[in-house]
């Protein structure tokens, strides 16, 4: 999956748009060890149940599962270890203020390579209730049926 500006997506969190209302998003670098980068390039990564928190002036990504690279000699790292995200101090402060509000959280939406660098698309989101999810599904289906009807007319 290649897109403009030499960006290659490795994985996306498709379930996040269903479970959360996305308020804003930003790009962050991720601090990785050598074998982790190779494992990500192979697509051995899972974003499900991962989230980010602002602690001690840093943004930390938790529960991101990166399967150990099988060809690495030192593949004994913890696949669920906490990883630091690389952001400017003013961005970290802004995220801290935003996440302090009730119900707001930081979730990773995608992991991709921009050139040689691994990046994370981080989204500020609010969790949806069950009835909100049903309403969003109904709206999406209504939009699809309208598009189909318009397509048949032409």
C-alpha positions in Angstrom: 0.0 0.0 0.0 1.9 3.0 -1.2 0.7 6.6 -1.2 2.2 10.0 -2.0 5.3 11.4 -0.4 7.0 8.0 0.0 4.6 6.9 2.7 4.1 3.1 3.2 1.3 2.1 5.6 2.1 -1.0 7.7 -1.1 -1.3 9.7 -4.2 0.7 10.5 -6.6 0.6 13.4 -9.9 0.2 11.5 -11.9 -0.5 14.7 -11.0 2.9 16.2 -13.3 4.8 13.9 -16.2 2.6 15.0 -15.4 2.8 18.7 -14.3 6.4 19.0 -15.2 9.8 17.6 -12.0 11.3 16.3 -11.5 15.0 17.3 -8.0 15.6 15.8 -4.9 13.7 14.8 -1.2 14.3 14.5 2.0 12.5 13.4 4.6 11.3 15.9 7.8 9.4 15.6 8.3 6.3 17.7 11.4 5.1 19.6 12.2 1.6 18.5 15.0 -1.0 18.9 16.6 -2.4 15.8 14.9 -5.7 15.7 11.5 -4.0 16.2 11.9 -2.0 13.1 12.5 -5.1 11.0 9.5 -6.8 12.6 7.3 -3.8 11.7 8.6 -3.8 8.1 7.3 -7.4 7.9 3.9 -6.3 9.3 4.2 -8.2 12.6 2.4 -5.6 14.6 -1.0 -5.2 16.3 -2.6 -1.9 17.2 -5.7 -3.4 18.9 -6.0 -2.4 22.6 -3.1 0.1 22.3 -3.3 3.6 23.6 -1.1 6.5 24.5 -0.7 8.5 27.8 1.1 11.7 28.7 3.3 11.0 31.8 6.3 12.9 33.1 6.5 15.3 30.1 6.5 12.4 27.6 3.9 10.6 25.5 4.1 6.9 26.0 2.5 4.2 23.7 1.2 1.3 25.7 0.0 -2.2 24.7 1.4 -2.0 21.2 2.3 -5.6 20.3 5.4 -6.0 18.0 6.2 -9.7 17.5 9.9 -10.4 18.0 11.9 -10.6 14.8 12.8 -14.3 14.4 16.2 -13.7 12.7 17.5 -11.4 15.4 20.0 -12.8 17.8 18.7 -10.8 20.8 15.0 -11.2 20.2 14.3 -11.4 23.9 12.6 -8.0 24.2 9.1 -7.7 25.6 6.7 -7.4 22.7 4.3 -5.3 24.8 6.9 -2.9 26.3 6.0 0.8 26.6 7.4 2.8 23.8 8.1 6.6 23.8 6.6 8.8 21.1 8.8 11.6 19.7 6.9 15.0 19.8 7.8 18.6 20.3 7.3 19.9 23.9 4.5 22.2 22.8 2.7 19.3 21.2 3.1 17.2 24.4 1.7 20.1 26.5 -1.3 20.5 24.2 -2.0 16.8 24.3 -1.7 16.8 28.1 -4.3 19.6 28.4 -6.6 17.9 25.9 -6.5 14.4 27.6 -7.1 15.9 31.1 -10.7 16.6 29.9 -13.1 13.9 30.9 -13.6 11.1 28.4 -10.7 12.0 26.0 -8.0 9.6 25.1 -5.1 9.2 22.7 -5.2 6.2 20.3 -2.9 5.1 17.5 -4.7 5.1 14.2 -1.9 3.9 11.9 1.7 2.9 11.8 3.6 3.7 8.6 7.0 4.4 7.2 7.8 7.9 5.9 10.9 7.3 4.0 13.1 5.3 6.4 11.4 6.6 9.6 8.6 4.8 11.4 5.7 7.1 12.3 2.5 6.8 14.3 -0.7 8.6 13.5 -2.0 9.5 16.9 -5.7 10.6 17.3 -7.4 12.5 20.2 -10.7 10.7 20.6 -13.8 10.4 22.6 -15.3 7.0 23.2 -18.7 6.2 21.7 -21.6 4.6 23.5 -23.4 1.6 22.1 -26.3 3.7 20.8 -23.8 6.2 19.1 -22.2 3.2 17.3 -25.6 2.1 16.0 -26.5 5.6 14.9 -23.1 5.9 13.0 -23.7 2.6 11.3 -27.3 3.6 10.3 -25.9 6.9 8.8 -23.2 5.1 6.9 -25.7 2.7 5.4 -28.1 5.5 4.5 -25.3 7.4 2.7 -24.3 4.2 0.8 -27.9 3.7 -0.3 -28.2 7.3 -1.5 -25.0 6.9 -3.5 -26.2 3.7 -5.1 -29.5 5.4 -6.0 -27.7 8.3 -7.6 -25.4 6.0 -9.4 -28.4 4.1 -11.0 -30.0 7.3 -12.2 -27.0 8.1 -14.4 
